[in-house]
Amino acid sequence: MATTFLTVPAIRQVAVRWGAFTPVRNRDVHAVRIPRLGGVAILIGYAAGTMVASRLPFLQQVFETRELYGVLGGAALVCLVGAIDDFHELDPFTKLGGQLIAAAMVAWGGVQMYSVPLGTVTVLPTPVMVLLTIFLVLLSINAVNFIDGLDGLAAGVVGIAAIAFFVYSYFISYTYNPPNVFTSSTVISAALIGCCLGFLPHNFYPARLFMGDSGALLLGLLLASAMISTTGGVSPSEVSTNPILAMLLPLAVPLSIILLPLLDVLLAVIRRVSRGQSPFTADKQHLHHRMLQIGHGHRRAVLLLWAWTAVIGLGSVSFVLLETRIAAPAFAVALLAVAALTWHLPRAHVLGSRPKRYRPRR
């Protein structure tokens, strides 16, 4: 958090001096050119967290494998691809190729789906599991990239998701015999939380620096790494003693935590393909665009989408931590509350932020 926060001003100066600006496009909500390249500061922060963690005595067991170094290598590569795109926009297939290599580096490092918790531990052939791992990393990368449309939205959503993954992973590993709360997933999640908290003060509306593709692709890869590290080796019996919950939660919890980005990318692909367009065709119908169309202002739209992420993600984790008779009603009340705030809050102009009307000169 500290490294990211202190590095952002220097990265902003580099972006301004070298001309890494986000152009004002029809689908964007900002009206002036804003420097981007913030992902480089996030990468430096994550690397600092990893290096410090590697020197802590109680985390030495986590670094006995090359998992975290593989994640760091994949993160550096995907951030480089995004940084190049921040200066000179790359075509979709070149970016996808870079993402594919970065995802393969993560899998090569050892962060893999070793099994699929479908009621029981289902182990598939190694090549299939590696391909599944790469697919999940690519999906997460592009999902985060899709929601990066409002100041502070992507960093906040990923930060909240990382908190949920940290709590979930910590609890699962605490049930081991003997307990072992120091895992790759907890380390990745903790560092990711710090990066997002360090970046948000510079990125919340009105943003002084955008994360750009260098940041969106990086956060997506790190989020996928935390998810895969938690899900890939978990046993249903470690999640719940209830047979039904043990069958549902091992997959439902990780999917719920990243539901908002997944839903946005799924709707975008369906929407564009149904029109005969490429899935990479940009439009103004993402979830954050729809929040603005409902009538919410920029900050309120971001805060509400954060709230949806927290309620769904942490709500699903609560079924693992608490008894169902407590978690279920609390989850339902939270969902109703955030739904009411989304659709029944007064419009922005009621709160005194009515846009000024244009009056032509006489």
C-alpha positions in Angstrom: 0.0 0.0 0.0 2.7 2.4 1.0 4.9 1.7 -2.1 2.0 2.0 -4.5 0.8 5.3 -2.9 4.2 6.9 -3.0 5.0 5.7 -6.5 1.9 7.0 -8.2 3.0 10.7 -8.4 6.3 9.7 -10.1 4.5 7.4 -12.6 2.0 10.3 -13.3 4.9 12.6 -14.2 6.3 9.9 -16.6 2.9 9.4 -18.2 2.5 13.2 -18.7 6.0 13.7 -20.1 5.8 10.7 -22.5 2.3 11.4 -23.6 0.4 8.4 -22.1 -3.0 9.9 -22.1 -6.5 8.4 -22.3 -8.2 10.0 -25.3 -11.7 11.3 -25.0 -13.8 8.8 -26.8 -17.5 8.5 -27.4 -17.9 5.6 -24.9 -15.9 7.3 -22.1 -17.4 9.4 -19.3 -14.5 11.8 -18.8 -14.4 15.0 -20.7 -10.7 15.8 -20.6 -7.6 13.8 -21.3 -6.3 12.1 -18.2 -2.8 10.5 -17.9 -2.8 6.7 -17.5 -0.1 4.1 -16.8 -1.1 3.7 -13.1 -0.7 -0.1 -13.4 3.1 0.4 -13.3 2.8 1.8 -9.8 0.5 -1.1 -8.8 3.1 -3.6 -10.1 5.9 -1.9 -8.1 3.7 -2.0 -5.0 2.9 -5.7 -5.5 6.6 -6.6 -6.2 7.6 -4.7 -3.0 5.0 -6.7 -1.0 6.2 -10.0 -2.5 9.8 -9.2 -1.8 9.2 -8.2 1.8 7.0 -11.3 2.4 9.8 -13.4 1.1 12.1 -12.2 3.9 9.6 -12.8 6.7 10.5 -15.9 8.7 6.9 -17.1 9.2 6.2 -17.0 5.4 9.3 -18.9 4.3 7.2 -22.1 3.7 5.1 -20.2 1.1 8.2 -19.4 -0.9 9.5 -23.0 -0.9 7.7 -23.4 -4.2 7.9 -21.0 -7.2 4.2 -20.1 -7.1 4.5 -16.5 -6.0 7.5 -15.9 -8.3 5.5 -17.3 -11.2 2.6 -14.9 -10.3 5.1 -12.0 -10.1 6.6 -12.9 -13.5 3.2 -13.2 -15.2 2.1 -9.9 -13.5 5.2 -8.1 -14.9 4.6 -9.4 -18.4 0.9 -8.6 -18.5 1.6 -5.1 -17.1 4.2 -4.6 -19.8 1.7 -5.5 -22.5 -0.8 -3.1 -20.9 1.8 -0.3 -20.6 2.6 -0.6 -24.3 -1.1 -0.4 -25.0 -1.3 2.7 -22.8 1.2 4.5 -25.2 0.3 2.9 -28.5 -3.0 1.1 -28.7 -2.5 -2.5 -29.6 -4.9 -4.6 -31.6 -7.0 -7.1 -29.6 -5.2 -10.2 -30.8 -1.7 -8.9 -29.9 -3.0 -8.1 -26.4 -4.6 -11.5 -26.1 -1.4 -13.1 -27.1 0.5 -11.3 -24.3 -2.2 -12.2 -21.8 -2.0 -15.9 -22.9 1.8 -16.0 -22.3 1.4 -14.3 -18.9 -1.4 -16.8 -17.9 0.9 -19.6 -19.0 3.7 -18.2 -16.7 1.3 -18.3 -13.8 0.3 -21.9 -14.5 4.0 -22.9 -15.0 4.8 -21.3 -11.6 2.5 -23.7 -10.0 -0.7 -21.7 -9.5 -3.1 -24.2 -11.1 -6.5 -25.8 -10.7 -5.3 -29.2 -9.4 -8.9 -30.3 -8.9 -12.5 -29.1 -9.4 -14.6 -29.2 -6.3 -17.9 -30.6 -7.8 -19.4 -32.1 -4.7 -16.3 -34.3 -4.4 -12.7 -33.6 -5.5 -12.7 -34.2 -9.2 -9.2 -34.5 -10.7 -8.9 -34.2 -14.4 -5.8 -34.9 -16.6 -3.0 -32.4 -16.1 -3.2 -30.8 -19.6 -6.9 -30.2 -19.1 -6.3 -28.5 -15.7 -3.5 -26.3 -17.1 -5.8 -25.2 -19.9 -8.6 -24.5 -17.4 -6.2 -22.4 -15.3 -5.1 -20.4 -18.4 -8.8 -19.8 -19.4 -9.7 -18.6 -15.9 -6.8 -16.2 -15.9 -7.7 -14.8 -19.3 -11.4 -14.5 -18.2 -10.5 -12.6 -15.1 -8.1 -10.3 -16.9 -10.7 -9.2 -19.5 -13.5 -9.0 -16.9 -11.6 -6.5 -14.9 -10.6 -4.6 -18.0 -14.3 -4.4 -19.0 -15.4 -2.8 -15.7 -12.6 -0.2 -15.7 -14.8 2.6 -16.9 -15.3 4.9 -13.9 -12.8 6.6 -11.6 -11.9 4.2 -8.8 -14.3 1.4 -9.9 -11.9 -1.3 -10.9 -9.5 -0.7 -8.0 -12.4 -0.7 -5.5 -14.1 -3.8 -6.9 -10.8 -5.8 -7.0 -9.8 -4.6 -3.6 -13.1 -5.7 -2.1 -12.9 -9.1 -3.9 -9.4 -9.5 -2.6 -10.6 -8.9 1.0 -13.3 -11.6 0.5 -10.7 -14.0 -0.9 -8.3 -13.3 2.0 -11.0 -14.0 4.5 -12.2 -17.2 2.7 -8.6 -18.5 2.2 -7.6 -17.7 5.8 -10.6 -19.6 7.1 -10.1 -22.6 4.9 -6.4 -22.9 5.7 -7.1 -22.4 9.4 -9.1 -25.6 9.4 -6.1 -27.6 8.2 -4.6 -30.0 10.7 -2.3 -28.5 11.9 -3.7 -25.0 11.0 -1.7 -23.2 8.3 -3.0 -19.7 7.5 0.1 -18.8 5.5 -0.8 -19.8 1.9 -0.1 -18.4 -1.6 -3.7 -17.2 -1.8 -3.5 -15.2 1.5 -0.2 -13.6 0.5 -1.5 -12.6 -3.0 -4.8 -11.4 -1.6 -3.1 -9.3 1.2 -0.7 -7.7 -1.3 -3.5 -7.0 -3.7 -5.6 -5.3 -1.0 -2.6 -3.1 -0.3 -2.0 -2.2 -3.9 -5.7 -1.2 -4.4 -5.8 0.9 -1.2 -2.6 2.6 -2.2 -3.9 3.5 -5.6 -7.4 4.5 -4.8 -6.6 7.9 -3.2 -5.1 9.0 -6.6 -7.8 7.3 -8.7 -11.1 8.1 -7.0 -13.3 10.7 -8.7 -11.9 13.1 -9.9 -9.0 10.9 -10.8 -5.5 12.4 -11.3 -4.2 9.2 -12.9 -6.0 6.2 -14.6 -4.6 2.7 -14.1 -4.9 2.1 -17.9 -4.6 -1.3 -19.4 -1.4 -1.8 -17.5 -3.4 -1.7 -14.3 -6.6 -3.4 -15.4 -4.9 -6.4 -16.9 -2.5 -6.7 -13.9 -5.4 -6.6 -11.4 -7.3 -9.2 -13.3 -4.3 -11.6 -13.3 -3.6 -11.1 -9.6 -7.3 -11.6 -8.8 -7.4 -14.8 -10.8 -4.2 -16.1 -9.1 -5.8 -15.6 -5.6 -9.0 -17.3 -6.7 -7.2 -20.3 -8.3 -4.8 -20.7 -5.4 -7.9 -21.0 -3.1 -10.2 -23.0 -5.2 -7.8 -25.3 -7.1 -6.9 -27.5 -4.1 -9.8 -27.1 -1.7 -11.8 -30.1 -0.5 -15.6 -29.6 -0.1 -15.4 -31.0 3.4 -13.1 -28.2 4.4 -15.7 -25.6 3.4 -18.8 -26.9 5.2 -20.0 -29.9 7.1 -23.4 -29.5 5.6 -23.5 -31.9 2.6 -25.5 -29.5 0.4 -23.4 -26.5 1.2 -20.2 -28.6 0.8 -21.3 -29.4 -2.7 -22.3 -25.8 -3.7 -20.0 -23.4 -1.8 -16.5 -24.4 -3.1 -17.4 -23.1 -6.6 -20.2 -20.7 -5.6 -18.1 -18.6 -3.3 -15.2 -17.8 -5.7 -17.7 -17.1 -8.5 -19.8 -14.8 -6.3 -16.7 -12.9 -5.2 -15.9 -11.9 -8.8 -19.6 -12.0 -10.0 -19.8 -8.3 -11.0 -16.8 -8.4 -13.5 -17.9 -11.8 -14.8 -21.5 -10.6 -15.3 -20.3 -7.5 -17.1 -18.1 -9.4 -19.6 -20.7 -12.1 -20.1 -23.5 -9.6 -20.9 -21.1 -7.7 -23.2 -20.2 -10.8 -25.2 -23.8 -11.9 -25.5 -24.9 -8.3 -26.5 -22.2 -7.9 -29.2 -22.3 -11.3 -30.7 -26.1 -11.1 -31.0 -25.6 -8.0 -33.1 -23.1 -9.7 -35.3 -20.2 -7.7 -33.8 -16.9 -8.8 -32.5 -16.8 -9.4 -28.7 -14.1 -6.8 -28.5 -16.3 -4.1 -30.1 -16.6 -1.2 -27.6 -20.0 0.2 -26.6 -21.7 2.3 -23.8 -23.8 -0.4 -22.2 -21.5 -1.8 -19.5 -22.9 -2.0 -16.0 -21.3 1.4 -15.0 -22.9 3.0 -18.1 -26.3 1.7 -17.0 -25.8 3.1 -13.5 -25.2 6.5 -15.0 -28.3 6.1 -17.2 -30.4 5.3 -14.2 -29.5 8.7 -12.9 -26.7 8.2 -10.4 -23.8 10.5 -10.4 -20.2 9.4 -11.0 -19.2 8.8 -7.3 -22.5 7.3 -6.3 -22.4 4.9 -9.2 -19.0 3.7 -8.1 -20.0 3.4 -4.5 -23.1 1.4 -5.4 -21.1 -1.0 -7.5 -18.6 -1.4 -4.7 -21.6 -2.1 -2.4 -22.9 -4.8 -4.8 -19.5 -6.4 -4.9 -19.2 -6.4 -1.1 -22.7 -7.7 -0.4 -22.4 -10.6 -2.9 -18.8 -11.5 -2.3 -18.6 -11.2 1.5 -22.2 -12.4 1.7 -21.3 -15.7 0.0 -18.2 -16.0 2.3 -20.5 -15.6 5.3 -22.1 -18.9 4.5 -18.7 -20.5 5.2 -18.0 -18.6 8.4 -21.4 -18.5 10.0 -24.4 -20.8 10.5 -26.9 -20.8 7.6 -29.7 -19.5 9.8 -27.6 -16.4 10.5 -25.9 -15.9 7.1 -29.1 -16.4 5.0 -31.3 -13.6 6.5 -28.4 -11.2 6.8 -27.5 -11.8 3.1 -31.1 -11.3 2.0 -31.4 -8.0 4.0 -28.1 -6.7 2.6 -29.2 -7.5 -1.0 -32.6 -5.8 -0.5 -30.8 -2.7 1.0 -28.4 -2.3 -1.9 -31.1 -2.9 -4.5 -33.2 -0.2 -2.9 -30.3 2.2 -2.9 -29.7 1.4 -6.6 -33.2 1.8 -7.9 -35.0 4.1 -5.5 -32.4 6.8 -4.5 -33.4 10.3 -5.6 -31.8 11.3 -8.9 -28.7 13.4 -8.9 -30.6 16.6 -9.7 -32.8 16.2 -6.6 -29.7 16.3 -4.5 -28.7 19.7 -5.9 -26.3 18.6 -8.7 -28.6 19.4 -11.6 -26.5 20.0 -14.7 -26.4 23.6 -15.8 -28.4 24.4 -18.9 -26.7 25.8 -21.9 -28.0 29.3 -22.7 -27.0 30.7 -26.0 -25.8 34.3 -26.2 -28.2 36.9 -27.5 
